[in-house]
Amino acid sequence: MKPTAWPSRADEVEHLILNAQLRDELEPFYDESVDCVDFEQMTTETENEFLASLLAWEYAPVLPLSQWFEPELTLAHPDSLDDAELHAALWDALIRMQEKQILLEYSDHLNDRQLYCILYRDILASREKRLDHLGQEMRWRCIDLPDDRDVWLRYYATETERQIWADMHNESLPPAEPCPYPRRLPR
């Protein structure tokens, strides 16, 4: 078994200096959420990574999702496309979104035109904080719970989830059905 490498004294000093700088820079943004973190359980290096992520969040620009792309991801108006053009444009957009780690969930109850319209009208226009760190995914659910509870119960809920829902709400459930438009979205 290889022994754990301990940071050198110079590395420790560098981590402590960076820690002080990060804490100073975060001071204007300090709130109770920082108090919820037990820094004594972290190494100084891990704490610095955490503090740097907080700082990145604070400084991240709020932009429409369409502007997260270079060139900007713009879609033609849905009414201007026939079904084949719309299908191609939809998959182009989905692949580009996956490259930015924007992932769609619960979309298999929507046909291509419906999903395209949601992208066009809602998702790409949504203003969100853009963080460029790898590993930061954004998941967009194409149903709105509780408004779309029948869709969720019909197509996406497991039998256990359906039973829990029925027990909690004392309601009859819609029949469980397979999704009408199963897709293998880019992941």
Residue pairs with C-beta under 8 A, 6 or more apart in sequence:
7 15
7 45
12 44
15 43
15 44
15 45
15 48
16 44
18 48
19 44
19 47
19 48
19 51
22 48
22 51
22 52
22 55
23 51
25 55
26 34
26 51
26 54
26 55
26 58
29 54
29 55
29 58
34 54
37 50
39 47
42 50
53 133
56 131
56 133
57 129
57 131
60 129
60 130
60 131
61 129
61 130
62 127
62 128
62 129
62 130
63 127
63 128
63 130
64 124
64 125
64 126
64 127
65 73
65 97
65 102
65 123
65 124
65 125
65 126
65 127
65 128
66 72
66 73
66 74
66 124
66 125
68 100
68 102
68 130
69 96
69 100
73 93
73 96
73 97
73 124
74 124
75 89
75 93
75 116
75 119
75 120
75 124
76 85
76 89
77 120
78 86
78 113
78 116
78 117
78 120
81 89
81 116
83 112
83 113
86 112
86 113
86 116
87 112
89 116
90 112
90 115
90 116
90 119
93 116
93 119
93 124
94 104
94 185
94 186
95 186
97 103
97 104
97 186
98 185
98 186
98 187
101 134
101 135
101 136
101 137
101 138
102 123
102 137
102 138
102 140
103 137
103 138
103 139
103 140
103 185
103 187
104 115
104 123
104 139
104 140
104 141
104 142
104 185
105 139
105 140
105 141
105 142
106 141
106 142
106 143
106 151
106 152
106 155
106 156
107 115
107 142
107 181
107 183
107 185
108 155
108 179
108 180
108 181
108 182
108 183
109 142
109 143
109 151
109 154
109 155
109 156
109 179
109 180
109 181
110 118
110 142
110 181
111 180
111 181
112 181
115 142
118 142
123 140
128 138
143 151
143 152
143 156
145 152
149 165
150 174
153 162
153 165
153 173
153 174
153 176
154 174
154 175
154 176
154 177
155 176
155 177
155 178
155 179
156 179
157 165
157 176
159 176
162 173
162 176
165 171
165 173
166 172
166 173
